[in-house]
Amino acid sequence: MKPVIIGDATLYLGDCMDVLPTLGRFDACITDPPYGIGENSAKVASRSRTHNGKPLVTDYGFFDWDKAPPNPEVIDLIRTKGECLAFFGGNYFYLPPTSCWLVWDKMNSGDFADCELVWTNWPKAVRRLQWRWNGMIRQGNEARYHPKQKPLEVMKWVIELCPKAETILDPFAGSGTTGVAAIQMGRKFTGIEREPKYFDIACKRIEQAYAQGQLFAPEQPKQIQEVLI
């Protein structure tokens, strides 16, 4: 299984259950597995509406990969690969209690969730970030390539909370946002993605990240709060 290597980024096209046993440990594993909430192309299409004559939902083509969350064996294997762990949608998986949930407030509306929860194994207090991500009404005006794509600044926020993590793993790399964030922050990245379409997009985005470097200062999050519990 030959990876694509782009600078300090290594990307594998394949199933993470096949690739992970061949890899060592990383400083951090930051990932966004399917939640098993029945997200599919028909459901996304049913949300279509317009704003100023423009569609609010991107046509991602046919997909039907969110019928069920990954098996517990997959989550357990991923947990062995990172010292610092962060799972988007952690409330959908069988994970132990934690003192540090990350709360991404999407400032959303409609039938979308108000927030997304990120489970971590960090001995910290709960953190919250507000970053609008509501159809076409989004901070940063990022292009969206994947129905579960996360904003670049949200991924940077998570990585920043792992200041000593120099090597980052994402076993569900999707369109490569975690990798772009890691590269822009000077970290090494390894990603695994089984869908060829999104693997190719991830490779292209990471190549562009290397070509562009930090040309512009990123937009700052609207609000970051620490919640003590």
N, CA, C and O of each residue as an XYZ file, in Angstrom:
916
protein
N       0.855     -1.192      0.000
C       0.000      0.000      0.000
C       0.894      1.247      0.000
O       1.368      1.687      1.048
N       1.110      1.795     -1.172
C       2.046      2.897     -1.326
C       1.350      4.231     -1.096
O       0.363      4.531     -1.768
N       1.846      5.036     -0.161
C       1.197      6.323      0.115
C       1.648      7.404     -0.860
O       2.651      7.258     -1.559
N       0.889      8.484     -0.889
C       1.294      9.697     -1.592
C       1.948     10.608     -0.562
O       1.354     10.905      0.475
N       3.169     11.049     -0.844
C       3.904     11.899      0.091
C       4.034     13.293     -0.509
O       4.550     13.463     -1.613
N       3.565     14.273      0.227
C       3.624     15.668     -0.191
C       4.272     16.445      0.945
O       3.615     16.749      1.941
N       5.539     16.767      0.809
C       6.245     17.443      1.893
C       6.227     16.600      3.151
O       6.672     15.453      3.137
N       5.713     17.160      4.246
C       5.605     16.440      5.514
C       4.249     15.767      5.681
O       3.886     15.371      6.788
N       3.507     15.637      4.601
C       2.205     14.973      4.636
C       2.282     13.627      3.919
O       2.846     13.519      2.830
N       1.712     12.614      4.544
C       1.646     11.273      3.970
C       0.190     10.862      3.915
O      -0.488     10.841      4.943
N      -0.306     10.530      2.716
C      -1.722     10.212      2.546
C      -1.888      8.814      1.953
O      -1.242      8.449      0.971
N      -2.781      8.045      2.586
C      -3.076      6.684      2.158
C      -4.487      6.605      1.610
O      -5.431      7.091      2.234
N      -4.632      5.988      0.436
C      -5.936      5.685     -0.122
C      -6.290      4.264      0.300
O      -5.699      3.300     -0.185
N      -7.260      4.139      1.208
C      -7.637      2.821      1.685
C      -8.472      2.911      2.939
O      -8.767      4.000      3.431
N      -8.851      1.748      3.456
C      -9.636      1.655      4.678
C      -8.698      1.760      5.874
O      -7.634      1.141      5.893
N      -9.095      2.546      6.870
C      -8.200      2.750      8.013
C      -7.928      1.453      8.765
O      -6.872      1.321      9.384
N      -8.849      0.491      8.730
C      -8.604     -0.782      9.409
C      -7.493     -1.578      8.746
O      -6.857     -2.416      9.386
N      -7.259     -1.322      7.470
C      -6.156     -1.979      6.768
C      -4.845     -1.221      6.943
O      -3.775     -1.826      7.022
N      -4.935      0.110      7.004
C      -3.726      0.938      7.034
C      -3.174      1.107      8.446
O      -1.961      1.044      8.646
N      -4.049      1.320      9.425
C      -3.590      1.636     10.781
C      -2.633      0.602     11.372
O      -1.664      0.996     12.021
N      -2.857     -0.711     11.180
C      -1.918     -1.677     11.763
C      -0.491     -1.552     11.223
O       0.447     -2.061     11.836
N      -0.322     -0.883     10.087
C       1.011     -0.732      9.505
C       1.726      0.521     10.016
O       2.896      0.740      9.704
N       1.025      1.340     10.800
C       1.576      2.615     11.249
C       1.978      2.558     12.711
O       1.465      1.742     13.477
N       2.902      3.437     13.093
C       3.290      3.577     14.489
C       2.368      4.542     15.210
O       1.244      4.781     14.769
N       2.845      5.101     16.326
C       2.050      6.047     17.098
C       2.351      7.488     16.695
O       3.416      7.796     16.161
N       1.389      8.351     16.963
C       1.488      9.763     16.633
C       1.294     10.590     17.895
O       0.746     10.115     18.890
N       1.753     11.828     17.835
C       1.541     12.715     18.981
C       0.054     12.992     19.191
O      -0.404     13.114     20.327
N      -0.697     13.090     18.092
C      -2.123     13.392     18.202
C      -2.895     12.703     17.087
O      -2.417     12.587     15.958
N      -4.087     12.251     17.420
C      -5.040     11.759     16.426
C      -6.265     12.655     16.518
O      -6.950     12.670     17.540
N      -6.542     13.398     15.458
C      -7.675     14.322     15.400
C      -8.504     13.916     14.196
O      -8.038     14.003     13.060
N      -9.747     13.467     14.442
C     -10.486     12.858     13.342
C     -11.986     13.078     13.489
O     -12.479     13.425     14.562
N     -12.698     12.867     12.386
C     -14.141     13.093     12.308
C     -14.790     11.890     11.631
O     -15.108     11.957     10.444
N     -14.996     10.781     12.363
C     -15.590      9.587     11.752
C     -17.056      9.812     11.388
O     -17.678     10.746     11.894
N     -17.617      8.967     10.514
C     -19.063      9.026     10.277
C     -19.812      8.791     11.582
O     -19.412      7.952     12.390
N     -20.902      9.533     11.788
C     -21.637      9.439     13.045
C     -22.708      8.355     13.030
O     -23.173      7.927     14.087
N     -23.106      7.904     11.827
C     -24.185      6.927     11.751
C     -25.554      7.548     11.948
O     -26.449      6.911     12.503
N     -25.731      8.793     11.497
C     -27.015      9.483     11.683
C     -27.844      9.488     10.397
O     -28.837     10.208     10.285
N     -27.412      8.665      9.422
C     -28.190      8.544      8.202
C     -28.005      9.681      7.226
O     -28.872      9.912      6.383
N     -26.897     10.399      7.315
C     -26.612     11.455      6.338
C     -26.363     10.798      4.985
O     -25.552      9.877      4.887
N     -27.051     11.261      3.940
C     -26.860     10.711      2.602
C     -27.200     11.770      1.579
O     -27.672     12.852      1.927
N     -26.964     11.463      0.327
C     -27.137     12.482     -0.705
C     -28.599     12.922     -0.812
O     -28.864     14.095     -1.076
N     -29.546     12.013     -0.616
C     -30.958     12.387     -0.702
C     -31.342     13.329      0.441
O     -32.109     14.273      0.246
N     -30.806     13.066      1.627
C     -31.123     13.911      2.772
C     -30.557     15.313      2.572
O     -31.222     16.306      2.869
N     -29.327     15.391      2.067
C     -28.727     16.696      1.809
C     -29.533     17.450      0.767
O     -29.782     18.647      0.915
N     -29.943     16.751     -0.293
C     -30.707     17.405     -1.348
C     -32.031     17.945     -0.825
O     -32.511     18.981     -1.286
N     -32.629     17.231      0.153
C     -33.922     17.658      0.673
C     -33.825     18.964      1.447
O     -34.842     19.617      1.680
N     -32.622     19.357      1.850
C     -32.449     20.602      2.582
C     -32.236     21.800      1.654
O     -32.121     22.935      2.115
N     -32.185     21.543      0.360
C     -31.848     22.597     -0.599
C     -32.813     23.772     -0.493
O     -34.032     23.601     -0.475
N     -32.245     24.945     -0.425
C     -33.006     26.178     -0.455
C     -32.071     27.247     -1.005
O     -30.892     26.972     -1.230
N     -32.554     28.414     -1.217
C     -31.733     29.425     -1.859
C     -31.592     30.657     -0.983
O     -32.418     30.933     -0.114
N     -30.514     31.389     -1.245
C     -30.271     32.667     -0.584
C     -29.764     33.617     -1.651
O     -28.690     33.408     -2.214
N     -30.534     34.662     -1.932
C     -30.176     35.601     -3.003
C     -29.980     34.881     -4.332
O     -29.098     35.219     -5.120
N     -30.825     33.882     -4.557
C     -30.771     33.163     -5.827
C     -29.711     32.086     -5.908
O     -29.590     31.434     -6.945
N     -28.934     31.872     -4.848
C     -27.875     30.868     -4.862
C     -28.254     29.698     -3.965
O     -28.849     29.902     -2.907
N     -27.914     28.453     -4.376
C     -28.253     27.301     -3.537
C     -27.446     27.316     -2.246
O     -26.274     27.693     -2.237
N     -28.093     26.898     -1.146
C     -27.411     26.834      0.134
C     -26.783     25.471      0.382
O     -26.054     25.301      1.360
N     -27.049     24.495     -0.482
C     -26.527     23.152     -0.310
C     -25.718     22.768     -1.540
O     -26.195     22.892     -2.668
N     -24.506     22.306     -1.323
C     -23.652     21.863     -2.415
C     -24.083     20.483     -2.886
O     -24.454     19.641     -2.068
N     -24.038     20.239     -4.183
C     -24.303     18.909     -4.723
C     -23.024     18.088     -4.596
O     -22.073     18.292     -5.350
N     -23.002     17.157     -3.638
C     -21.811     16.342     -3.405
C     -21.833     15.048     -4.203
O     -20.953     14.205     -4.033
N     -22.835     14.874     -5.079
C     -22.954     13.618     -5.791
C     -23.519     12.539     -4.877
O     -23.884     12.817     -3.735
N     -23.590     11.322     -5.371
C     -24.179     10.243     -4.576
C     -23.229      9.812     -3.462
O     -22.035      9.613     -3.686
N     -23.776      9.672     -2.271
C     -23.016      9.047     -1.183
C     -24.004      8.436     -0.199
O     -25.118      8.932     -0.029
N     -23.587      7.371      0.436
C     -24.457      6.647      1.368
C     -23.584      5.913      2.376
O     -23.748      4.716      2.611
N     -22.634      6.670      2.976
C     -21.645      6.028      3.844
C     -21.900      6.298      5.318
O     -21.040      6.018      6.153
N     -23.066      6.837      5.653
C     -23.315      7.214      7.041
C     -24.461      6.408      7.652
O     -25.227      6.927      8.464
N     -24.574      5.143      7.261
C     -25.644      4.306      7.788
C     -25.412      3.940      9.250
O     -26.366      3.792     10.013
N     -24.164      3.795      9.637
C     -23.842      3.380     11.006
C     -22.480      3.945     11.381
O     -21.633      4.152     10.512
N     -22.261      4.196     12.675
C     -20.924      4.644     13.098
C     -19.922      3.507     12.956
O     -20.326      2.351     12.834
N     -18.639      3.803     12.967
C     -17.637      2.737     12.896
C     -17.813      1.742     14.042
O     -18.269      2.109     15.124
N     -17.454      0.499     13.802
C     -17.500     -0.503     14.855
C     -16.611     -0.086     16.014
O     -15.609      0.597     15.803
N     -16.959     -0.487     17.249
C     -16.106     -0.147     18.396
C     -14.654     -0.573     18.207
O     -13.744      0.066     18.736
N     -14.434     -1.656     17.451
C     -13.062     -2.106     17.209
C     -12.254     -1.056     16.449
O     -11.053     -0.902     16.672
N     -12.933     -0.330     15.540
C     -12.246      0.715     14.779
C     -11.834      1.851     15.714
O     -10.698      2.321     15.668
N     -12.767      2.287     16.563
C     -12.475      3.374     17.501
C     -11.361      2.955     18.455
O     -10.460      3.743     18.743
N     -11.419      1.726     18.942
C     -10.384      1.245     19.873
C      -9.011      1.219     19.206
O      -8.009      1.571     19.829
N      -8.966      0.803     17.942
C      -7.685      0.769     17.224
C      -7.139      2.182     17.041
O      -5.948      2.418     17.241
N      -7.989      3.105     16.668
C      -7.545      4.492     16.492
C      -6.983      5.042     17.796
O      -5.986      5.764     17.785
N      -7.613      4.707     18.916
C      -7.153      5.224     20.205
C      -5.765      4.744     20.580
O      -5.084      5.384     21.381
N      -5.337      3.630     20.015
C      -3.984      3.134     20.302
C      -2.918      3.878     19.506
O      -1.726      3.705     19.757
N      -3.334      4.700     18.556
C      -2.377      5.310     17.639
C      -2.018      6.753     17.983
O      -1.141      7.336     17.344
N      -2.676      7.334     18.975
C      -2.379      8.723     19.302
C      -2.241      8.940     20.789
O      -2.987      8.361     21.579
N      -1.293      9.770     21.173
C      -1.146     10.156     22.575
C      -2.242     11.144     22.966
O      -2.841     11.038     24.035
N      -2.490     12.105     22.081
C      -3.498     13.146     22.291
C      -4.638     12.855     21.316
O      -4.422     12.835     20.104
N      -5.859     12.628     21.837
C      -6.965     12.162     20.999
C      -8.097     13.181     20.953
O      -8.441     13.787     21.968
N      -8.669     13.363     19.771
C      -9.832     14.237     19.615
C     -10.741     13.644     18.544
O     -10.343     13.519     17.386
N     -11.984     13.270     18.939
C     -12.952     12.666     18.042
C     -14.151     13.600     17.885
O     -14.921     13.780     18.829
N     -14.316     14.193     16.704
C     -15.545     14.927     16.428
C     -16.716     13.941     16.487
O     -16.593     12.785     16.084
N     -17.861     14.426     17.002
C     -19.012     13.542     17.146
C     -18.796     12.479     18.200
O     -19.393     11.404     18.130
N     -17.949     12.764     19.177
C     -17.628     11.776     20.199
C     -18.823     11.302     20.990
O     -18.774     10.230     21.593
N     -19.907     12.080     21.005
C     -21.120     11.671     21.708
C     -21.848     10.536     21.007
O     -22.788      9.978     21.573
N     -21.440     10.173     19.780
C     -22.048      9.063     19.062
C     -21.293      7.752     19.240
O     -21.765      6.708     18.788
N     -20.136      7.782     19.887
C     -19.281      6.613     19.983
C     -19.153      6.132     21.427
O     -19.450      6.863     22.372
N     -18.706      4.890     21.573
C     -18.460      4.336     22.893
C     -17.061      4.755     23.343
O     -16.059      4.135     22.989
N     -17.027      5.818     24.128
C     -15.773      6.370     24.617
C     -15.896      6.613     26.119
O     -17.000      6.831     26.617
N     -14.795      6.579     26.841
C     -14.869      6.761     28.295
C     -15.193      8.204     28.665
O     -15.085      9.100     27.828
N     -15.594      8.432     29.928
C     -15.848      9.805     30.371
C     -14.615     10.682     30.210
O     -13.483     10.200     30.255
N     -14.850     11.970     30.024
C     -13.742     12.913     29.874
C     -14.088     14.232     30.555
O     -15.257     14.608     30.642
N     -13.071     14.925     31.031
C     -13.292     16.252     31.622
C     -13.267     17.340     30.565
O     -13.695     18.464     30.828
N     -12.773     17.028     29.374
C     -12.578     18.060     28.351
C     -13.327     17.718     27.076
O     -12.804     17.039     26.192
N     -14.567     18.202     26.995
C     -15.282     18.201     25.721
C     -14.999     19.531     25.025
O     -14.990     20.582     25.665
N     -14.772     19.482     23.731
C     -14.681     20.694     22.934
C     -16.046     20.926     22.301
O     -16.616     20.015     21.701
N     -16.563     22.120     22.429
C     -17.887     22.454     21.918
C     -17.729     23.477     20.795
O     -17.336     24.620     21.032
N     -18.036     23.057     19.584
C     -18.016     23.977     18.445
C     -19.441     24.468     18.206
O     -20.298     23.722     17.732
N     -19.677     25.725     18.540
C     -20.967     26.369     18.324
C     -20.993     26.881     16.891
O     -20.288     27.831     16.551
N     -21.811     26.246     16.052
C     -21.852     26.580     14.629
C     -22.766     27.764     14.320
O     -22.875     28.189     13.170
N     -23.431     28.300     15.371
C     -24.350     29.427     15.178
C     -25.325     29.092     14.057
O     -25.525     29.867     13.122
N     -25.921     27.918     14.180
C     -26.675     27.296     13.114
C     -28.156     27.608     13.188
O     -28.612     28.303     14.097
N     -28.905     27.088     12.223
C     -30.354     27.253     12.197
C     -30.960     26.067     11.466
O     -30.233     25.221     10.945
N     -32.293     25.998     11.423
C     -32.966     24.919     10.716
C     -32.851     23.599     11.458
O     -32.847     23.568     12.688
N     -32.756     22.481     10.687
C     -32.722     21.166     11.303
C     -31.314     20.692     11.604
O     -31.118     19.537     11.981
N     -30.333     21.564     11.443
C     -28.961     21.212     11.774
C     -28.735     21.372     13.274
O     -29.421     22.154     13.933
N     -27.776     20.631     13.804
C     -27.440     20.754     15.224
C     -26.838     22.125     15.510
O     -26.127     22.690     14.679
N     -27.133     22.651     16.697
C     -26.571     23.942     17.093
C     -25.062     23.855     17.271
O     -24.337     24.794     16.942
N     -24.586     22.714     17.797
C     -23.169     22.544     18.127
C     -22.699     21.160     17.706
O     -23.507     20.257     17.488
N     -21.406     21.006     17.596
C     -20.795     19.689     17.478
C     -19.868     19.496     18.661
O     -19.176     20.421     19.088
N     -19.866     18.266     19.190
C     -19.068     17.942     20.359
C     -17.859     17.113     19.946
O     -17.960     16.189     19.139
N     -16.728     17.462     20.514
C     -15.481     16.755     20.245
C     -15.008     16.114     21.551
O     -14.701     16.812     22.518
N     -14.954     14.789     21.569
C     -14.428     14.071     22.731
C     -12.908     14.131     22.701
O     -12.298     13.961     21.646
N     -12.295     14.374     23.856
C     -10.837     14.333     23.951
C     -10.433     13.522     25.174
O     -11.256     13.234     26.043
N      -9.183     13.165     25.227
C      -8.626     12.494     26.413
C      -7.739     13.452     27.201
O      -6.824     13.017     27.901
N      -8.001     14.748     27.092
C      -7.135     15.756     27.693
C      -7.568     16.077     29.121
O      -8.765     16.156     29.401
N      -6.621     16.261     30.012
C      -6.951     16.645     31.399
C      -7.139     18.158     31.514
O      -6.406     18.840     32.230
N      -8.136     18.660     30.794
C      -8.405     20.098     30.780
C      -9.883     20.336     31.037
O     -10.662     19.388     31.141
N     -10.268     21.605     31.141
C     -11.676     21.978     31.254
C     -12.314     22.013     29.866
O     -11.622     21.996     28.847
N     -13.640     22.060     29.847
C     -14.382     22.160     28.597
C     -14.038     23.470     27.893
O     -13.910     24.514     28.531
N     -13.890     23.402     26.574
C     -13.653     24.599     25.767
C     -14.791     24.781     24.770
O     -15.417     23.808     24.347
N     -15.056     26.036     24.397
C     -16.087     26.324     23.402
C     -15.563     27.325     22.384
O     -14.860     28.276     22.727
N     -15.917     27.094     21.133
C     -15.557     28.004     20.042
C     -16.809     28.329     19.249
O     -17.581     27.432     18.911
N     -17.021     29.611     18.949
C     -18.084     30.028     18.048
C     -17.487     30.306     16.667
O     -16.607     31.151     16.508
N     -17.991     29.571     15.677
C     -17.542     29.771     14.300
C     -18.702     29.412     13.385
O     -19.059     28.241     13.260
N     -19.294     30.422     12.742
C     -20.524     30.207     11.970
C     -20.269     29.307     10.768
O     -19.318     29.491     10.008
N     -21.170     28.311     10.625
C     -21.043     27.337      9.527
C     -22.459     26.860      9.199
O     -22.867     25.758      9.566
N     -23.195     27.727      8.494
C     -24.623     27.512      8.278
C     -24.942     27.698      6.802
O     -25.234     28.807      6.355
N     -24.882     26.582      6.034
C     -25.117     26.687      4.599
C     -24.073     27.581      3.948
O     -22.871     27.365      4.106
N     -24.540     28.590      3.213
C     -23.611     29.529      2.583
C     -23.227     30.667      3.526
O     -22.369     31.487      3.200
N     -23.865     30.714      4.697
C     -23.556     31.777      5.661
C     -22.445     31.256      6.560
O     -22.702     30.668      7.610
N     -21.213     31.478      6.137
C     -20.078     30.874      6.825
C     -18.976     31.906      7.017
O     -18.740     32.753      6.155
N     -18.310     31.821      8.157
C     -17.092     32.606      8.339
C     -15.993     32.026      7.459
O     -15.887     30.810      7.301
N     -15.189     32.894      6.896
C     -14.058     32.442      6.114
C     -14.340     32.215      4.651
O     -13.407     32.205      3.848
N     -15.626     32.027      4.260
C     -15.988     31.809      2.851
C     -15.191     30.678      2.215
O     -14.762     30.789      1.067
N     -14.992     29.599      2.950
C     -14.245     28.458      2.415
C     -15.091     27.684      1.412
O     -16.308     27.574      1.562
N     -14.436     27.154      0.394
C     -15.102     26.222     -0.516
C     -15.354     24.917      0.236
O     -14.523     24.476      1.029
N     -16.505     24.308     -0.020
C     -16.833     23.039      0.626
C     -16.777     21.917     -0.396
O     -17.387     22.000     -1.463
N     -16.040     20.870     -0.059
C     -15.857     19.736     -0.949
C     -16.509     18.465     -0.413
O     -16.708     17.511     -1.164
N     -16.842     18.442      0.871
C     -17.292     17.225      1.543
C     -18.475     17.594      2.439
O     -18.444     18.647      3.077
N     -19.528     16.752      2.508
C     -20.697     17.114      3.322
C     -20.405     17.223      4.808
O     -21.171     17.851      5.538
N     -19.299     16.615      5.277
C     -18.941     16.717      6.697
C     -17.697     17.567      6.911
O     -17.087     17.515      7.979
N     -17.322     18.336      5.922
C     -16.110     19.151      6.025
C     -16.190     20.134      7.180
O     -17.226     20.762      7.400
N     -15.094     20.267      7.916
C     -15.005     21.206      9.021
C     -14.239     22.450      8.585
O     -13.377     22.363      7.709
N     -14.534     23.605      9.176
C     -13.785     24.821      8.832
C     -12.312     24.680      9.205
O     -11.966     24.047     10.202
N     -11.470     25.270      8.400
C     -10.038     25.212      8.645
C      -9.681     25.771     10.021
O      -8.841     25.205     10.721
N     -10.313     26.880     10.411
C      -9.970     27.493     11.690
C     -10.432     26.647     12.876
O      -9.832     26.712     13.949
N     -11.476     25.865     12.701
C     -11.897     24.950     13.770
C     -10.845     23.863     13.967
O     -10.515     23.513     15.100
N     -10.323     23.332     12.872
C      -9.293     22.304     12.987
C      -8.008     22.881     13.579
O      -7.326     22.209     14.352
N      -7.677     24.119     13.220
C      -6.502     24.754     13.817
C      -6.689     24.956     15.319
O      -5.752     24.795     16.101
N      -7.905     25.309     15.705
C      -8.221     25.495     17.126
C      -7.961     24.213     17.899
O      -7.367     24.243     18.977
N      -8.407     23.083     17.350
C      -8.188     21.805     18.031
C      -6.698     21.489     18.110
O      -6.211     21.061     19.157
N      -5.975     21.695     17.018
C      -4.538     21.411     17.024
C      -3.807     22.312     18.011
O      -2.879     21.873     18.691
N      -4.223     23.565     18.088
C      -3.577     24.499     19.023
C      -3.718     24.058     20.474
O      -2.880     24.386     21.314
N      -4.775     23.318     20.763
C      -4.967     22.807     22.114
C      -4.067     21.608     22.403
O      -4.037     21.105     23.526
N      -3.334     21.153     21.385
C      -2.309     20.094     21.546
C      -0.956     20.709     21.185
O      -0.368     20.326     20.174
N      -0.448     21.650     21.983
C       0.731     22.431     21.562
C       1.993     21.605     21.352
O       2.884     22.031     20.617
N       2.091     20.446     21.970
C       3.291     19.628     21.829
C       3.158     18.570     20.736
O       4.078     17.777     20.533
N       2.047     18.548     20.042
C       1.813     17.530     19.017
C       2.475     17.953     17.704
O       2.004     18.866     17.025
N       3.559     17.284     17.361
C       4.262     17.583     16.112
C       3.833     16.663     14.975
O       4.015     16.999     13.805
N       3.260     15.496     15.311
C       2.790     14.550     14.292
C       1.298     14.323     14.498
O       0.856     13.968     15.591
N       0.520     14.537     13.420
C      -0.937     14.485     13.481
C      -1.447     13.375     12.572
O      -1.016     13.254     11.425
N      -2.368     12.563     13.091
C      -3.004     11.495     12.316
C      -4.491     11.781     12.178
O      -5.138     12.196     13.140
N      -5.045     11.556     10.965
C      -6.487     11.602     10.744
C      -6.878     10.375      9.924
O      -6.654     10.351      8.714
N      -7.463      9.348     10.566
C      -7.837      8.118      9.846
C      -9.072      8.269      8.961
O      -9.343      7.397      8.135
N      -9.823      9.354      9.116
C     -10.978      9.653      8.260
C     -10.738     11.038      7.656
O     -11.404     12.008      8.017
N      -9.785     11.113      6.739
C      -9.254     12.404      6.300
C     -10.220     13.207      5.446
O     -10.092     14.429      5.374
N     -11.185     12.561      4.794
C     -12.134     13.295      3.968
C     -11.433     14.156      2.936
O     -10.572     13.672      2.201
N     -11.796     15.429      2.875
C     -11.210     16.333      1.882
C      -9.918     16.991      2.369
O      -9.403     17.897      1.714
N      -9.390     16.544      3.513
C      -8.041     16.941      3.908
C      -7.914     18.188      4.751
O      -6.820     18.747      4.837
N      -8.993     18.655      5.385
C      -8.895     19.902      6.147
C      -7.946     19.779      7.328
O      -7.190     20.710      7.607
N      -7.970     18.649      8.025
C      -7.035     18.460      9.134
C      -5.600     18.557      8.635
O      -4.746     19.158      9.288
N      -5.340     17.965      7.477
C      -3.997     18.017      6.903
C      -3.580     19.418      6.514
O      -2.438     19.810      6.756
N      -4.486     20.186      5.911
C      -4.166     21.571      5.544
C      -3.839     22.378      6.797
O      -2.870     23.138      6.818
N      -4.657     22.208      7.848
C      -4.409     22.925      9.098
C      -3.056     22.538      9.687
O      -2.294     23.404     10.118
N      -2.756     21.242      9.706
C      -1.492     20.778     10.269
C      -0.299     21.344      9.508
O       0.671     21.800     10.114
N      -0.371     21.315      8.190
C       0.738     21.802      7.372
C       0.927     23.296      7.573
O       2.059     23.759      7.711
N      -0.170     24.064      7.591
C      -0.050     25.510      7.790
C       0.523     25.842      9.155
O       1.101     26.913      9.342
N       0.367     24.932     10.114
C       0.884     25.160     11.460
C       2.250     24.527     11.680
O       2.766     24.517     12.798
N       2.834     23.999     10.609
C       4.182     23.451     10.703
C       4.265     22.072     11.328
O       5.314     21.691     11.848
N       3.169     21.313     11.286
C       3.154     19.956     11.837
C       3.268     18.920     10.715
O       3.022     19.230      9.549
N       3.633     17.713     11.069
C       3.641     16.599     10.124
C       2.281     15.915     10.168
O       1.665     15.800     11.228
N       1.819     15.461      9.001
C       0.465     14.934      8.909
C       0.445     13.598      8.188
O       1.143     13.397      7.194
N      -0.375     12.684      8.713
C      -0.677     11.429      8.037
C      -2.186     11.282      7.973
O      -2.864     11.368      8.997
N      -2.718     11.061      6.773
C      -4.158     10.934      6.593
C      -4.507      9.665      5.838
O      -3.745      9.191      4.995
N      -5.685      9.119      6.159
C      -6.212      7.927      5.489
C      -7.617      8.254      4.999
O      -8.436      8.771      5.759
N      -7.895      7.957      3.744
C      -9.224      8.199      3.182
C      -9.542      7.088      2.179
O      -8.730      6.792      1.303
N     -10.703      6.481      2.304
C     -11.032      5.338      1.439
C     -11.759      5.731      0.155
O     -11.812      4.937     -0.785
N     -12.328      6.955      0.097
C     -13.055      7.376     -1.099
C     -12.085      8.065     -2.065
O     -11.536      9.113     -1.726
N     -11.860      7.498     -3.265
C     -10.890      8.098     -4.205
C     -11.165      9.566     -4.515
O     -10.232     10.360     -4.639
N     -12.444      9.929     -4.642
C     -12.792     11.318     -4.965
C     -12.238     12.266     -3.911
O     -11.610     13.269     -4.249
N     -12.464     11.960     -2.643
C     -12.026     12.853     -1.576
C     -10.527     12.726     -1.318
O      -9.884     13.692     -0.907
N      -9.973     11.548     -1.554
C      -8.521     11.390     -1.444
C      -7.820     12.331     -2.421
O      -6.867     13.018     -2.052
N      -8.290     12.361     -3.661
C      -7.681     13.248     -4.662
C      -7.827     14.715     -4.267
O      -6.902     15.505     -4.454
N      -8.992     15.079     -3.719
C      -9.193     16.462     -3.272
C      -8.237     16.790     -2.134
O      -7.641     17.867     -2.111
N      -8.090     15.858     -1.182
C      -7.184     16.088     -0.055
C      -5.754     16.305     -0.540
O      -5.066     17.211     -0.070
N      -5.309     15.477     -1.477
C      -3.954     15.638     -2.015
C      -3.783     17.012     -2.659
O      -2.773     17.684     -2.449
N      -4.770     17.418     -3.438
C      -4.690     18.706     -4.126
C      -4.680     19.867     -3.133
O      -3.921     20.822     -3.297
N      -5.525     19.783     -2.102
C      -5.581     20.874     -1.122
C      -4.275     20.979     -0.328
O      -3.823     22.082     -0.019
N      -3.687     19.867     -0.008
C      -2.425     19.899      0.740
C      -1.297     20.413     -0.149
O      -0.426     21.146      0.320
N      -1.302     20.038     -1.425
C      -0.327     20.610     -2.356
C      -0.471     22.127     -2.419
O       0.526     22.850     -2.414
N      -1.700     22.604     -2.477
C      -1.944     24.051     -2.526
C      -1.496     24.727     -1.238
O      -0.991     25.850     -1.268
N      -1.679     24.047     -0.100
C      -1.247     24.614      1.182
C       0.255     24.820      1.194
O       0.739     25.836      1.692
N       0.994     23.873      0.654
C       2.448     24.029      0.568
C       2.832     25.136     -0.400
O       3.766     25.898     -0.148
N       2.099     25.223     -1.521
C       2.434     26.232     -2.520
C       2.155     27.648     -2.021
O       2.896     28.579     -2.335
N       1.079     27.807     -1.241
C       0.661     29.136     -0.795
C       1.350     29.564      0.485
O       1.618     30.751      0.670
N       1.642     28.628      1.369
C       2.199     28.985      2.663
C       1.213     29.836      3.436
O       0.010     29.778      3.182
N       1.705     30.621      4.371
C       0.866     31.526      5.148
C       0.893     32.910      4.509
O       1.528     33.830      5.024
N       0.192     33.049      3.375
C       0.200     34.326      2.670
C      -0.661     35.368      3.355
O      -0.372     36.562      3.289
N      -1.719     34.917      4.012
C      -2.655     35.839      4.641
C      -2.886     35.435      6.083
O      -2.875     34.249      6.412
N      -3.095     36.415      6.938
C      -3.421     36.117      8.322
C      -4.834     35.556      8.373
O      -5.739     36.157      7.795
N      -5.067     34.403      9.055
C      -6.399     33.816      9.105
C      -7.367     34.662      9.912
O      -6.974     35.358     10.847
N      -8.656     34.591      9.532
C      -9.696     35.257     10.306
C      -9.751     34.639     11.691
O      -9.685     33.418     11.829
N      -9.870     35.459     12.707
C      -9.868     34.964     14.069
C     -11.259     34.497     14.479
O     -12.258     35.081     14.059
N     -11.332     33.448     15.299
C     -12.638     33.003     15.788
C     -13.352     34.128     16.520
O     -12.728     34.962     17.176
N     -14.687     34.134     16.393
C     -15.481     35.184     17.011
C     -15.379     35.146     18.529
O     -15.348     36.193     19.176
N     -15.326     33.970     19.089
C     -15.331     33.883     20.541
C     -14.764     32.542     20.984
O     -15.110     31.505     20.419
N     -13.916     32.554     21.965
C     -13.416     31.338     22.583
C     -13.656     31.458     24.071
O     -13.266     32.451     24.686
N     -14.278     30.481     24.645
C     -14.550     30.506     26.067
C     -14.059     29.215     26.705
O     -14.023     28.166     26.062
N     -13.687     29.303     27.962
C     -13.367     28.134     28.751
C     -14.461     27.966     29.790
O     -14.795     28.907     30.511
N     -15.018     26.764     29.862
C     -16.088     26.487     30.808
C     -15.564     25.495     31.834
O     -15.191     24.375     31.486
N     -15.536     25.898     33.078
C     -15.045     25.036     34.143
C     -16.171     24.166     34.650
O     -17.278     24.649     34.885
N     -15.892     22.865     34.822
C     -16.872     21.963     35.386
C     -16.227     21.146     36.493
O     -16.889     20.311     37.110
